[in-house]
Amino acid sequence: MYEELSAPLPDVGAYLKRIGLAGAKVEPTVQWLDKLVHAQLTHIPFDDMDCWGRGDTPSLAIADIYDKIVVRRRGGYCFELNSLLCAFLKALGYDAYLVTIRIVVGRDFVTPPAHCGIVCVIDGEKYFCDVGFGGPVPDGCVKYDGKVYHGYRVVREGDFHCVQLVHGDGSAERVFLYHDIPMPPADMIPMNFYVAQREGSVFRNQLNVNLRLPDGGVWIKDRQFSLHSGTERIDREIRDLDDLKQLLEQYFGIPGDEPPLRPFDAAV
């Protein structure tokens, strides 16, 4: 039962194709790690429709996540997206592992663990990356040296490592806290159930689909559709489920008959 959470990636070539890098000859370098994170963020959407649409707890078995994201061209949320990317990186020869994360944006206290990220060790140096937050994240990897990469930096905060968003004026905002200890995949099971099923969970109560664009982003929150790029800006209400299905296929590449959906005003 638990072995399936650590299973190898079924097909590296198909994953590369899914993120727009078909046939690429990838080396386990920092430069390629940046490219892979960017490619994933711009090709695979954050998608909480399993929780929102059916009230399900997503499977964390690598084969199931692979089928959902690579074969059926869906997205996923943190535990799915980062688990699959971590398996992909390992298959490419990276020394990569998952870490348990506490989301502390806008908070001055230590929150319960409810997220995960990835740490890669390359030539003796460590790098943080995350493709599953569902909000702003570094568009590449962030080295453990306190310097700013992709608008973020990793610094020590007591016993924790802290990922900070660094603003244009130089001020910094705390985003994540984590202990740099490899997380056994089985540890995600209670967190996955908690965030998917607890009363008031944002994933059960708010439709959230988003995808980074090369020059902006496109997202759905509840009944609001937005696209902001260098050449286009759209903000409008989603009319009904048929309209939602068209938007999912046109802007996120999610097949119209694939996602589990429910009427906007129906409870799960």
Backbone hydrogen bonds, N-H to C=O, Kabsch-Sander energy under -0.5 kcal/mol:
donor,donor_aa,acceptor,acceptor_aa,energy
5,L,2,Y,-1.6
6,S,3,E,-1.6
7,A,4,E,-0.6
15,Y,11,D,-1.5
16,L,12,V,-2.6
17,K,13,G,-2.1
18,R,14,A,-2.1
19,I,15,Y,-1.6
20,G,17,K,-1.7
21,L,16,L,-3.3
24,A,21,L,-2.2
26,V,24,A,-1.1
29,T,27,E,-2.6
33,L,29,T,-1.9
34,D,30,V,-2.3
35,K,31,Q,-1.8
36,L,32,W,-2.8
37,V,33,L,-2.4
38,H,34,D,-2.3
39,A,35,K,-2.7
40,Q,36,L,-2.4
41,L,37,V,-2.4
42,T,38,H,-1.6
43,H,39,A,-0.6
43,H,40,Q,-1.2
44,I,40,Q,-2.8
46,F,210,N,-2.6
47,D,76,G,-2.2
48,D,208,N,-1.5
52,W,48,D,-2.7
53,G,49,M,-2.5
54,R,50,D,-1.4
55,G,50,D,-0.7
55,G,51,C,-1.1
56,D,50,D,-2.1
62,I,4,E,-2.4
65,I,61,A,-2.6
66,Y,62,I,-2.8
67,D,63,A,-2.2
68,K,64,D,-2.3
69,I,65,I,-2.9
70,V,66,Y,-2.4
71,V,66,Y,-1.6
72,R,67,D,-2.7
74,R,68,K,-2.4
76,G,45,P,-1.3
78,C,132,G,-0.7
80,E,77,Y,-1.1
81,L,77,Y,-2.8
82,N,78,C,-2.5
83,S,79,F,-0.9
84,L,80,E,-2.4
85,L,81,L,-2.2
86,C,82,N,-2.3
87,A,83,S,-2.1
88,F,84,L,-2.3
89,L,85,L,-2.9
90,K,86,C,-2.3
91,A,87,A,-1.9
92,L,88,F,-1.3
93,G,90,K,-1.3
94,Y,89,L,-2.6
95,D,121,V,-0.6
96,A,94,Y,-1.1
97,Y,119,V,-2.2
99,V,117,G,-2.1
101,I,115,H,-2.7
102,R,177,L,-2.8
104,V,102,R,-0.6
104,V,175,V,-2.4
105,V,175,V,-0.7
107,R,104,V,-2.2
111,T,109,F,-0.6
114,A,101,I,-2.0
115,H,101,I,-1.2
117,G,99,V,-2.0
118,I,129,C,-2.5
119,V,97,Y,-2.7
120,C,127,Y,-2.6
121,V,95,D,-2.6
122,I,120,C,-0.6
122,I,125,E,-3.0
125,E,122,I,-2.2
127,Y,120,C,-2.1
128,F,142,V,-2.8
129,C,118,I,-2.4
140,G,138,P,-0.9
142,V,128,F,-2.5
143,K,141,C,-0.5
144,Y,126,K,-2.2
145,D,143,K,-2.0
146,G,143,K,-0.5
146,G,154,V,-0.9
149,Y,152,Y,-3.5
152,Y,149,Y,-1.9
153,R,164,Q,-1.8
154,V,143,K,-0.6
155,V,153,R,-0.5
155,V,162,C,-2.4
157,E,160,F,-2.7
160,F,157,E,-2.0
161,H,178,Y,-3.1
162,C,155,V,-3.4
163,V,176,F,-2.0
164,Q,153,R,-2.8
164,Q,162,C,-0.6
165,L,173,E,-2.9
166,V,151,G,-2.8
166,V,164,Q,-0.6
167,H,165,L,-0.6
167,H,171,S,-3.1
170,G,167,H,-2.1
173,E,165,L,-2.7
175,V,163,V,-2.5
176,F,163,V,-1.4
177,L,102,R,-2.1
178,Y,161,H,-2.1
179,H,100,T,-0.5
181,I,179,H,-2.6
183,M,98,L,-3.0
187,D,184,P,-2.5
188,M,185,P,-1.9
189,I,186,A,-1.3
191,M,187,D,-0.8
192,N,188,M,-3.4
193,F,189,I,-2.2
194,Y,190,P,-2.4
195,V,191,M,-2.7
196,A,192,N,-1.6
197,Q,193,F,-2.4
198,R,194,Y,-2.1
201,S,198,R,-2.1
204,R,201,S,-0.5
205,N,201,S,-1.6
206,Q,202,V,-2.0
209,V,220,I,-2.0
210,N,46,F,-1.8
211,L,218,V,-2.5
212,R,41,L,-1.7
213,L,216,G,-2.5
216,G,213,L,-1.4
217,G,228,H,-2.4
218,V,211,L,-2.3
219,W,226,S,-2.7
220,I,209,V,-3.1
221,K,224,Q,-2.2
222,D,207,L,-2.3
224,Q,221,K,-2.5
225,F,223,R,-0.5
225,F,236,R,-3.2
226,S,219,W,-2.6
227,L,234,I,-2.5
228,H,217,G,-2.6
229,S,232,E,-2.7
234,I,227,L,-2.7
236,R,225,F,-2.5
238,I,223,R,-4.0
244,L,240,D,-2.2
245,K,241,L,-2.6
246,Q,242,D,-1.9
247,L,243,D,-2.2
248,L,244,L,-2.6
249,E,245,K,-1.9
250,Q,246,Q,-2.7
251,Y,247,L,-2.6
252,F,247,L,-0.6
252,F,248,L,-1.2
253,G,249,E,-0.7
254,I,248,L,-2.1
258,E,255,P,-1.9
261,L,259,P,-0.7
266,A,263,P,-2.0
